[in-house]
């Protein structure tokens, strides 16, 4: 048996060498991530990509039995609305005049634990109630939309950051209509093609949405809290309130940055002041849309073997990728993906993912789902982050996968 080891430091070179061996009749027989063993007759070749080591992570598979949506369902029931989601009777053990659900983007359980270690007497820690699993995909576009509507992503159609829009044949960032790959602006955004109603729209009460003024650099978290207080004084009794910290900072600096936890402490103090100003008979629920995990980039866009099997570029979210495969490559695609990436991403047929309830269960499926989820969905199961474009590189921490870090979020309960 002849065995040869080849160490390669460039992702582009790795796939060029791999492609040459596959063309010459070699088959992949073992595949720890980017340490591929190929065999032809009595010859074995081991290809090693030098720079990456995948971290083994605990996995939480998507389920909608106990998520942030159950909290919203409780608010709906509080105002005598109808919901099919299970209610936590220990939270909603009485009727409240005012209810607020405050979402701190990216504040997963692991981030909270780090925060509590550094600031053990913080106000939030005193009001921790329990942890729940994130709505899946564990990413802002999907999760916040489901929280605001109390509808699963399968129904809203909001499944990720960017998706293929058939009318213009482009992958578009749903929030702003920008082409994800070219950065060209001014295309269709998600609100135009997938409008939705807020959870309070069918309730016999006034409701409000309070989000940052994203283009205003001088806007502060205090401004959001002040707007929420003003809403209550103006007779708005139920509110969805959102802030993009710590997610914005986590992407840039990772989960171990001291400044992030200093900012969270400042937020905790402001929330205490906000709580003290709330009127009596108010329920304040604080949670997150998803968690975060420190990640290592890998250039999926260099894998011309995989990309050559696709009808269009990958979409949805880089840790919850969807693929539209050319018909002639359907069987080969799954075999190849699992051989090369199966240790770091779980590939599943999109119809099977829907059947298993990964995107929720509903009889009212969005007419965009077939386009958005395409043929296959790949769920990140490790710390490796498959980047489909160069502009995705460089983020220290990410989300949308099914690791414990991304999927577990806290719930804080404050009653006034």
N, C-alpha and C positions, 0 to 999 in steps of 0.2 A: 504494500500500500504506500503510495507516494503522497506525502503531505507537504503543502507549501503554505507559508504564512506571509501575508502582505499587509503592511500597515500603511494607512492612507490618512492624510491630515486635512484634505479638502473634500467637501461634500460633492462638489462637481466632479472631481477626479474619481471619487468613490463610485458614483453611478456610471461613469464611463467605463471603468474597469469591470464593474458588475455586468454591465450590458454586453461587453465583449465576451465574458465567460458564458453568459446565457445564450448568446448567439452561437457559441461553439459547442452547445449541447450539454453544458453543465446544468445541474438542478440544485436548488437550495435544499439541504437536508437538515440543517439546524440553524436557529436564528435568534440567539440572544440579541438584543437591539444593536444593530450595526456591527455585529460580530458574526458574519454569515459564513456558514460552511457550505461549500458547493462540491458536488461530486460528479465525475464522469468516468465510467469504467472503474479503474483502480486508482484514479487520481483524486485527491481531496485538496481543495484550496480553502484557506481561511482568510476572509477579508475583514480587516479591523479598521473601523473609523476611530482614530486615536482620542479625540477630545471629549467624548460624551460618555457619561455613566448614568444610567437611569436609576432613580431612587424608587424602591419598592414602597407603595402607598396603600393604606387601607381604602377600600372601595365602598361606596354607598350607592346602590343602584336606584335610579329614579322611581319615586312612588309619591302619590298625591294623598296619602292617608293622613299625613301630619305635616303641613307646610304653613307658610305665611297666609295662604288662602283661607285656612280655617279661622284665622284671626279676623279676617275681613268678613267671613260668613257670620261670625259672632256679632260683629257690628251691624250687619244687615238684620239679623234676628232681633237685636236690641231695639230696632225701630219697626219691629213687626213685619219685616220683609221675609220672603221665602228663599231658602237655600237648600241645596242637597249635600252640602259639606258638613262634616261633624263639628259640633260646637264644644268648646271647652267650658263646661259649666262652672268650673272653679274661677274662671276669669269673669264670665258673664252670669254671676250669681245674683245679679239685680239689674234693673234697668237704669241706664245712665242718660242724662240729658245731653251731655256733650261727649263725643268720642274723637280721638285723634290717633292715627297710626303714623308714626314717624319712622322713616326708612333711612338708615345710615348706610350708604353704599359700600359694600365690601367688608362690613364688620362681621367676619365669620367668628366662630367659637375660638379658633386658634389665635386670632388677632385679639379677641377679648381676653383670653388667658394671658397673653403677653402683656396686655395693658394692665390687668389686675396684678400681675407680678411686679410691675414697675410702680404702680399707684394703687396699692391695696385698699385704700380708704376712699376710692372714687365714688361718686354719687351713683353711677350706673350699677356698680357691683352690688350695692345695697338693695337694688330692686330687680336683680336677675331672677327670672321665674323658671325658665326651662329652655332647652334647645329644641329646634325643629329642623327638618330637612328642607333644603332650598327647593323651590319650584325649579323644574328642569326644562330647558337648559339653565344652568346656574350662571346666568349672565343678565345684565341690566335690562336689555331690550325685552327679553322674555319675562323675567321675574317681575319687574315693576309694572309691566302692562297687566299681568295677571293679578297683581295686588290691587291695582286701580280698578279693575273690572270684575274681579272674582270669577274669571273665566280662564280655563287652562290654555296653554299655548296652541294646542291643537285646534281650538276654537277661534282664538284671536288672530292666529296666523303669525304672531310675533314670536319667532323661534330663535332669533339670533341677531347679531350685529349687522350683517350684510346678507343680502339674498338676491337671487336671479329674478329679474322682472321681465316677464315674457314680452311685454309691449315694446320694450326698447332693447332687449337682448343684452342687458348689462347686469353686473352684480352691483347693487346699490346699497349704501348704508341707509338703513330704514329711518333713522332719526332725522337725517338732513338731506337725503336725496343725492348725495355725492357718490360718484363711481368709486367703488372700493379699490379697484386696481389702478385706474388712471388718475384719480383725484379730480377729474372733471366734475364741475358742479352744475346744479340746476335741474337735476332729473327728478323723477317721481319719488316722493318720500312715502314712508309707511302710513302716515296719518291720512294721506289722500286715498290710498288703495285699500287700506284696512282700518277704517274708522271704528271707533269703539265708544261705548257709553260707560261712564263711571259707575262704580258699585252703588252709589246713592241715587242714580238717575230715576229709579222706579220706586224710591222711598218717599214718603210724605213728609220729608224734612229738607232743609237747605244743606247742601254739601259744598265743599271747596277743595281745590287743589293748590298747594303751595310748593313751588319749585324755585330753584335759584334763577336769577337772571344771568344765564350762562355767558353772555357777551359783555356783561358789565364787570370789569376787573376789580372794581371797588366794592362789589357786592359781598356781604359777609353772612355767616351763619346766623348772627343776631338779627339780620334783616328778615330772614325767613321766619324765625321765631316771633318777631314783632308782627309780621304779617298774619301769622296764625292767631295771635292774641287779638288782633284787630278784627279778624274774621268772626271770632267768638262774640266780640262786642257788637258786631253787626248782625248777629242772629244766625250765623252759620254754625250748625251744631255738630256736623261730622266732617272730618278733614283727612286727606292724605297729604302728608308733608314729607319732603325729600331733601337730602343733601348728598353731594358727591364725594364727601370725605368719609372714610379714609381711602376709598378706591383710587381716586385720582393720584394720591401720593404713593400708594402701594405699587401701582404700575411702574412708577419712576424709580422708587428707592428700594422696593422689596419689603419683606415683613419684619426685618430686624432694624429698621431705621428709628433711632431714638426720637427724632423730631416728630415722627408720626404720632407717637404715644404722648408726647407733650401736647400736640394739637388735640388729641382725643381727650386729654385731661381738661383742656380749656373748654372743649365742647361739653364735657360732663358737667362742668361748673355752670355753663350757660343753660344747660337743660335743667339744672336744679333751680336756677333763677326763674326760668320759664314755668316750671312746675308750680313754684310758689305763687306765681301771678295768675294761675288758672282759676276759674271760678269753681265753687263747690259743685258736686255732682258731675265730675268730669273723669273719664277714663282715658289715660294716655298709655298707648302701647308703642314700644320702641322695638324695632327689629332691623334686619338687614335683608338685602335682596339676594346675596350670595356671599361666599367666603373667598379666600385667596390662598394661592400656593406659590412659593418661590419657584421659578421655572428656568430652564436652560433652552435657548433657541436651537432649532435645527431647520435648515433651509429646505423645506419640502419643494420649493420652486426649482431647486436644482435636480430633482428627481424626474428627468425627462422620460424615463420608462413609464412611471405612473401617470404623469400628466399627458403623455401621448395616448393613453387609453380613454381619456375623458372627452366628452362633447363640449364641455365648457370648464372654466376654472372652478376650483373648489369654493364653497360658500358657507354661509351661516355664521360660524364662530370658530376661531382657530383651535379651540379645545373641544369643539363639538362640530366637526367638519361634515359637510354633505357632498356627495359626489354623483354627478350624472355621467354614466359610463356608456361609451359606444357599444352598440349591441354585440358586435363581434368580439368584444373583450370582456363580457360580463363574467364568465367563469374565471378567466385568467386574472382579472383585476382583483377579485377577492383572494385568490390564491397568492398573488404577488404581495398584496397589502399585508396579509397576515404573516407572510414569511419575513417581510422586512420590518413591519411596524407593529406586529401583533403583541409584542411584549409591552408596548407603551400606549396603544390605543386599541379599544375594542371595536371592531368593525361588525356592523349588524345591518341586515337588510332593512330598509326604511319601513316597509310594510310590517315587518316583524316588530320593529321598535314601536310602531303605532299600536299593534296588537297587545304588546306588553304594557302599554300605558306609560311609556317613557315621557311622552309629551302631554299626558293627561288623557282622560276619557270623556268623550262627548258624542252625542248623535248629530251635533251641528258643526261638522268639520269645515274649516276655512277652505275656500276654493283655491287658496295659494299653496296648500300643504304639499300637493304632488310636485309642484315646481320647487318649493323650498327644500323639502327633504330629499327629493330626487330618488336615486336608486339605493344608495348606501349612506349610513351615518356612522361616523367614527368618534367614539367618546374617549377622551384622554383618561388614562388610568395611572399615569406616573407624572414626574416633574418635567418631562420633556415636552416642549412646546413646538408643534409643527407649524412653521411660518409659511404662508402661501404667497407672500409678497415681501419685498425688502423693507417696506415701511412698518411691517409688524415686528421687525427685529428690535432687540434692545430693551424690551419691557422686563423688569426684574421679577415681577409677580403677575400672575394671571388667574383666570377662572373660566368656567363653562364646562369643565370636566366633571368626573364623578369621584374624585378623591374626597376623602373625609374633610380635608381642609376647605375644599370648595363647596361642599354640600351641607355642612352643619352651620346653622346660624342661631343666634340667641334671641330670646324674647324677654323683654323687661316689662313689668306691669306696675303702673303708678296710678293710684286712685286718689281722687281729691274730694 
